[in-house]
Amino acid sequence: MLGVIGSVTAGVGAFLPWLRSGSVNRSSYQVLALRDFAGLDGVTGELVRGIWIGLLPLAVLSVVLFMLRIRRIGACLALLFGTIAGTVAALAAVQGGDEGALVGISLTGPVVTLAGAVAVIVGAITVLTAGTRRAVSSPGGAP
């Protein structure tokens, strides 16, 4: 359950403000549209864009697999999602916080995404390390 809540939180965080320029706030997806200005044009920019845009469907797929009781595969996908989203959000949150700058990182989106990614990772590790217990039945009853 923690992983599902974390996936939703991290997904919402991607749509919150990540970049502040003047009085305009931009989400992570709007920042990707500016990748040419950041020097991420060509193959590198397309790779970064593809991975970031693919994270949301990955989170949804992990939640769907969890709901269909295919928990271990869903947890592996959630772990991948949480690791990538959490790393990017942590890097952005560490760089942010300079309120006096004309262009800077807005902490709202990265912090919410990071919190969701941590919840996803904790939930995924819990699912992957939890042992399954099954009752053992022996014919003829107990001795």
ChimeraX attribute file (.defattr): number of C-alpha atoms within 10 A of each C-alpha:
attribute: neighborCount
match mode: 1-to-1
recipient: residues
	/A:1	14
	/A:2	15
	/A:3	29
	/A:4	22
	/A:5	16
	/A:6	26
	/A:7	30
	/A:8	18
	/A:9	19
	/A:10	32
	/A:11	22
	/A:12	15
	/A:13	25
	/A:14	25
	/A:15	17
	/A:16	22
	/A:17	21
	/A:18	26
	/A:19	23
	/A:20	20
	/A:21	13
	/A:22	10
	/A:23	7
	/A:24	9
	/A:25	18
	/A:26	18
	/A:27	19
	/A:28	20
	/A:29	16
	/A:30	14
	/A:31	17
	/A:32	20
	/A:33	11
	/A:34	13
	/A:35	17
	/A:36	11
	/A:37	10
	/A:38	10
	/A:39	10
	/A:40	16
	/A:41	14
	/A:42	10
	/A:43	9
	/A:44	12
	/A:45	18
	/A:46	14
	/A:47	13
	/A:48	15
	/A:49	17
	/A:50	12
	/A:51	14
	/A:52	18
	/A:53	15
	/A:54	12
	/A:55	21
	/A:56	19
	/A:57	12
	/A:58	19
	/A:59	26
	/A:60	19
	/A:61	16
	/A:62	28
	/A:63	24
	/A:64	15
	/A:65	18
	/A:66	20
	/A:67	13
	/A:68	10
	/A:69	11
	/A:70	13
	/A:71	18
	/A:72	17
	/A:73	17
	/A:74	26
	/A:75	25
	/A:76	17
	/A:77	21
	/A:78	32
	/A:79	24
	/A:80	20
	/A:81	26
	/A:82	30
	/A:83	17
	/A:84	16
	/A:85	25
	/A:86	25
	/A:87	16
	/A:88	15
	/A:89	26
	/A:90	18
	/A:91	12
	/A:92	21
	/A:93	21
	/A:94	12
	/A:95	13
	/A:96	18
	/A:97	13
	/A:98	12
	/A:99	11
	/A:100	7
	/A:101	11
	/A:102	10
	/A:103	15
	/A:104	19
	/A:105	23
	/A:106	24
	/A:107	22
	/A:108	18
	/A:109	25
	/A:110	32
	/A:111	22
	/A:112	22
	/A:113	31
	/A:114	27
	/A:115	19
	/A:116	27
	/A:117	33
	/A:118	22
	/A:119	23
	/A:120	31
	/A:121	24
	/A:122	19
	/A:123	21
	/A:124	28
	/A:125	17
	/A:126	14
	/A:127	20
	/A:128	16
	/A:129	9
	/A:130	9
	/A:131	8
	/A:132	6
	/A:133	6
	/A:134	6
	/A:135	5
	/A:136	6
	/A:137	8
	/A:138	8
	/A:139	6
	/A:140	6
	/A:141	6
	/A:142	6
	/A:143	4
